[in-house]
Amino acid sequence: MRMQRRMFLGVAGIAPAAASTPCGCALAPQAALGADAFRNVGTKIKITDVKVFGVSLTPDSDRPYVFVKIETNQPGLHGWGEGTLEGKAAAVIACVHDFREFLIGHDPMLVEHHWQSMYVHSFYRAGPVIGSAISGIDQALWDIRGKALGMPVYKLLGGPTDPRGVRGYYHIRARGKDDYPRVREEARKQGITCFKGGIPGYYEWIEGHAKISRAIQSIADLREGLGHDIDIGIDFHAKTSPSVASIIVKEVEPLNLLFIEEPCPPENVKAMQRISKRSTTPIATGERLVGSYNCRELIEMGVVDIIQTDINHVGGITALWKVGALAEPSGILMAPHACEGPIGGLATVHVDAATPNFLVQEICSGVTPETKEKVWEEWLGFPAMRMVDGRFPLPQKPGLGFDLTEEALKKYPFGGTKPMARVFHEDGSVAEW
Amino acid sequence: MTKNDTFIPMPLAIVGRRIRLASQLNQARPLSNGPASITGGRLFSRGAYSVVKLETRSGLAGYGEGVPVSQAEFDAAMAVVRGREATSFEIIRPLLAAGTGAEAAFNCALLDIAGQMAKAPIYQVLGGPTRTKARALGTLSGSSDAELLNALESMRASGYKAFRVPCPASAPAAVKRFEVLRKAAGAGVDFVLDMGGAASPGQASTVAAAVERLHPLWIDEPCATANVRAIAKVSDESVAPLGFGRGASRIVEFQELLREQVIDVLRPNIGRMSISASRRAAAVAETYYAAVAPYHTGGRIGTAAALHLAASIPNFVLLDIPYGTATVKDGFAELPTKPGLGISIDEGAL
């Protein structure tokens, strides 16, 4: 099948050099590229291995971490990246393997070149699986770049905005509204200035008075419980249709939320625009988008106020930086999503620190550290993605600023891909969660 | 740390959509004054362009070039960079006067230092190289066909294979000139038709339609860009690619042209829009599948800066290389390979 396809496309110059006819013109194409083509402008560093690890903190985890390790011919020089894709770990692991031959024997410093090659030469424009595989590889290449050039990645990106770190938010993680005062008190002690919550239950295409009122009340309770000096984002998680979301988003305007996130599913920009233009509440979206290309229409049509692309899916450091650059001239802010492992979390902090239109950084943790954060500390040797005075501190060492051994991951073997939550309405029809 | 020097005020004032940008709050932030921080600088002006030299506490020096910078502009930019880390070039960029020689020169000098700190060419700091060499665009000057043909001959002998030529605003004259040049150059040589922004959209559209089947690489500045909607006429009535932006000061000007679907080739002036700003404009252009061809009419430092830009973006196509500012061979310029800008600079000559 592959051979047939190549023969078919050969005249278009997609196949190796033999099929390309020189036109003698100024813009002549080159069909094949030798491994040493960049020898004069690259470095002597070569990629020797691309390893990928599925890491399940619990055997039944539906979101095992996918960590990528790229090794080089230079003693001790390797890079780590993360391509965790919830519910699809094995697919990303397979996709990273598919990219091995793009990388082995090549110079890891050519990060933009490798990014383009992985994205463009995949032919099918990347969805979340390819996007997450590219993300893991891209982060590992940046980690190597930083180490080779002797600088933390945020400096290579032209930062930091603030040497003390980047502003972050935790998830509310409260046991009902009676628990909000405790969260508020803990937040004040830790200097936390922002939280994110959700809306209860699942929503049909059109909803009635009781469920809509409950959603609005839950947001009002959160504002009342946390007070007016803490910023609040509310994640609708695309559980609502544009029809239902519009009602809630409009009625919570007086609560001055920092943003409403994913008020409807992300494929249809005009549907989200309908919600956005009916309210002054800022709209945030983007965690499921891959590549800067898929953010263009949202930005151009003025649909969103805040973009939340995820460094583990969008295409790594390279792509997250570009989304920021794309959003900046439109005055759109960046609040990247981060709900996976510590490597992607730390990588995104580097990009945030060099993003002039950065607003706030997520981590899916609460004010009180959880089990997973103890594991992260055990792996990396410091409390990764825990805020100090409301900010994520910037790693100071070259590259992404941590080291991790393969040995440390062995305690958490890959448990395979497990499906994410599956929820249904009362009549058995499929519900968004 | 006391609560008084908190970077983002608590509570952050959020009312509706009025959110304060991190960059708007930068001025209040403490400076670094570390080894990589800028301690001094010097301005060299030589008519057509200016060169800025910046120095760090650790003793490194970086150079950058831009369209002429006045002493007052230089002093204002020095006040911005003094005490800041050379590597914080993206944070410094929005604090410089956009689209000025100072923005271009200071950004380049900071990147020169960052590259020296990393012991790598600037394009490697910026994620490149994306290519092994960069396609060069030469300029043919002259007002008659004979003068242009002379220039063509000598520039071809110097290694150029693509040329920017002045293009008359009348369609028959434009076609005639293009045919004369094409015939003399033969296959394998390409042309950018430079209309210099002087024609009206109506004239430009007539010229573009007349030359489109002769396949120029693009038409450069076919008309003024003040009215983006008016230039849609040129793009609608012809398929000749259009290049705009030599006079642009801000990334948003390119964004507007891209949104209106009237631009094929972004022409950021490397002496006006910095490497960093041009690179960000290239990131915007990439999502519209549009090309970047840095515009440059100054000296060697500007050419080197444009080469580093070309080698750090995926959607580069050609760059202006003024004669004598870099070696051009078989249509391409080599990329610098030494740390920072990677060219030797003789201050005496400045």
Interface residues (C-beta under 8 A of the other chain):
Chain A: G24 C25 A26 L27 A37 F38 N40 V41 G42 T43 M109 L110 V111 E112 H113 Q116 R145 L149 G150 M151 K155 L156 L157 G158 G159 P160 T161 D162 P163 R164 R167 G191 T193 C194 H228 D229 I230 D231 E253 N256 L258 T280 T281 P282 S292 Y293 C295 R296 E300 D305 T318 W321 K322 A325 L326 E328 P329 S330 G331 L333 A354 T355 P356 N357 F358 L359 D389 G390 R391
Chain B: M1 T6 F7 I8 M10 P11 L12 I14 V15 G16 R17 I19 L21 A22 S23 N26 R29 P30 S32 E85 T87 S88 F89 E90 I91 R93 P94 A114 M117 A118 K119 A120 P121 Y123 Q124 V125 L126 G127 G128 P129 T130 R131 T132 K133 R135 K161 A162 A187 G188 V189 D190 L217 R250 I251 V252 Q255 R259 S276 R279 R280 A283 V284 E286 T287 Y288 A311 S312 I313 P314 V317 G331 E334 L335 T337
